[in-house]
Amino acid sequence: MLADSAGRGRGDKAKKRSWKRRSEYLDDKTRKRKQPRPDTRGVTGDWKEIPKENAAFEAYYKALGIIPEDEWDTFMEYLRKDLPSTFRVVDARGDCTMLNNLMKEQYFSKLEGLKVEGVEVKPELLPWYPNGLAWQMNMTRPMLRKCEQLFELHQFMISEVERGSIARQEAVSMIPPLCLDVKSHHTVLDMCAAPGSKTIQLLEALHADGPSPTGLVIANDGDNKRCYMLSTQTKRLNSLAFMITNEDATRFPNLKVYNSEGQLENMKYDRILCDVPCSGDGTMRKNYAIWKKWDQYKAIGIHKLQRRILLRAMDMLAEGGRIVYSTCSLNPLENEATVLSCLKNRSAFRLLPTDDLLPELKRVPGLTKWRVLHSSGTWYDRFEDVDEKHLKAINPTMFPDGAEEHNMQHCMRVYPHLQNTGGFFICVIERKPTEVKEEGQEKKEEEEVKEEDGVEGRKEKDGVEGKKEEDGEEAEIAEVGEGEEEVKEEEKKDTIHTNTNLLVDNLKFKKYSGFREDPYMFLDKDADAFVPIKEWYSVKDEFPFDNIFARSSENTKQRNLSVACRRIRDIIQNNEKRIKIINCGLKLFSYCKPSFSNCPYRLVQSGIHYSAQFLGSRLFTVCREDMERALSAAGVPKHTLTTPGLTDKLMGIPTMIIVFHLPAEGLRPDFWICIYSTENNIKSYVTEEEKNHFRLLLGMEPLMTVREKRKLDAMEKFKEKKRLEAEGIGAVKEEGEEVGAEGDDQGLEGLEEEIDEGLEVKDEVKEEEIERTNGD
């Protein structure tokens, strides 16, 4: 096509389209800078609170009878209350018991008898969570930020969350990983992992026996942007047996691995978590928008998507393996109906009883009877009674035929009024040992599936793949169009295969979406990069050189050296073009300027707990006093160290990163800390959050972080500005009050919220940004 007189042609249009695609990857902060937000601090505006009423919601669930009549008013009363704040101590670093005790002694004890807006604020223990590591406060997160009496606790929690020692997570969201019963040797798959709180629980269980488990965790999410959020959350646990992938959960690829006979075969998983997208009406206590948007047809739209995810999980599960299927929805079409229809199509699976799991958790059994409502207002008890014109929306998989036979009462439902939580559904599915099928049985099952899913005019409506609200993140609810008959042509032709492995293996090549990741290059044992590392750190022969990789498209660019477990290395090497990997492994070394040392790679704090065991030099055991001094704000002269012989050893070391080791004592675990050593001084080379965590465990006062300094400075400047404005005006209200007094309080409160929200979403401090000066 030739350009017209104005000079516009296909090339210019292509450029515009290209820019549009690139602009989709701009983060929210960049977009905000283009359009500065007006200063509205202290302005109340026309914002109105969303009314917590929805007549359709109440009528629908009353008709279903999921809540007994005598409990209905209590159920709705709790549903309209704000959700309490919950958090837990992460049980993966060896110091969880000590941190939990210190938290109770130094922070919780000061809140005894304290009330905010007439409510007790002292955290209460969640009785059903193992080892007493989970807590609940009867106040929302905005209230926690505003309350001056809780300032110390709030700052402590922010610091520990940044480090990864505490996780903010909704109470019911903690249940599915606990039901999965993960062990250190299990191969685990989290199919819809973002934002990652449940994945962190899986990693905790995997590392329960040490930092080098024989199993691994693969966390997958279909949303490319959410995968990077998942990476930020999970990298705080510093695991070498962890991988993040970006694939459609309904078509998760078969990963090829070598079996004991040296042949490639599909990898099977011992544990799979299916926390699937749902309508999210169990999160109404924290996601107020659902009160306004809720309707009963979202469940019909997303039912098919959930079935496809669960069926894919079943076909990847190993014999004797376990699947936990969960949603934050109350609707049986998304819960029992989905599970029941999949159990009918997979005879090798069964539901496990859940009565003995978490005995102190209050729950009710799964439903065995329910009805289906069409948008016309017609209720149906059986699929045979469905009107012909309603068959496009209603499917036979939505009805409870065979619910008692498949023990749907083994599922668990958690309601808000039972223990002051959100709403949730959980069930545990096990794959029975393989049974030899009779001749023709498999063909018969396939025909039954086709009859169920392929009958003309009886197609489910596939909803948009929505994302639930989870662990403090904004909910992205599955939105279904107003017309239930709007179904994509390709989805109309889709049928559920007897085994999804056949569908996945026959998929055509799909266009690469999202950011293009750098490849994973595993280095040879004799690689040039290892020569200075071996000499400088006297690395032991047991060091896993074969499992070290760099992410680069060129052999000459190896800025970071990371380690992965052997199984992840095999997965990457055998499935490079089969799966999109976002992140994996544990960073051990980072490139630095070699001008001041003979080794161009320095040790990294995130991997020091693993690499320290292989160091023959540059590792020094110190006394408690020297460790405390190294964690101070200022540099420490080497000649003042008190550990016998330590000063003489350090004086001959040039400027570089070394490691201090403080042996375990009582409940306190071993400390390994990277130290920046210059000719005469030493100083800790860790983040502020990491430093304050170590200081807390050693009984020292925490240092003020940059975040706190910025907040206090901003508050002081704002107060001074308001004071000067009031003095300059010199006017007085009719009642005798000084002008601006009321506005000061409102503006100050608004500024506090703005600063808190802005600082809480900041990225984790990079190690390159905390490089210390030599202090000479």
Secondary structure, DSSP 8 states (H G I E B T S, - for coil): ----TTS--HHHHHHHHHHHHHHTT--HHHHHHHS-----TT--TT--------HHHHHHHHHHT-S-GGGHHHHHHHHTS---EEEEE-TTSS-HHHHHHHHHHHTGGGGTT-EETTEE-S-EE-TTSGGG-EEEESS-HHHHHH-GGGHHHHHHHHHHHHHTSEEE--GGGGHHHHHH---TT-EEEESS-TT-HHHHHHHHHHTTT-SS-SSEEEEE-S-HHHHHHHHHHHGGG--SSEEEE---GGG----EEE-TTS-EEE--EEEEEEE-----GGGTTT-THHHHH--THHHHHHHHHHHHHHHHHHHHEEEEEEEEEEES---TTTTHHHHHHHHHH-TTEEE---TTSSTTS--EE--S---EE-TTS-EESSGGG--GGGTTT--GGGS-TTTTTTTGGGSEEE-HHHHT---EEEEEEEE-------TTHHHHHHHHHHHHH-STT---------B---TT---B-----S-TT---HHHHT----S-HHHHHHT-------S-----EEE--TT-TTHHHHHHHHT--TTS-GGGEEEE-SSTT---EEEE--HHHHHHHHH-TTTS-EEEESEEEEEE--TTSSS-SEEE-GGGHHHHGGG-SSSEEE--HHHHHHHTSSS-EEGGG--STTHHHHHHT--SEEEEEEE--BTTB--EEEEEEE-SSEEEE-S-HHHHHHHHHHTT------HHHHHHHHHHHHHHHHHHHHHHHH--B-TTS-BTTHHHHHHHHHHHHHHHHHHHHTS----GGGG------
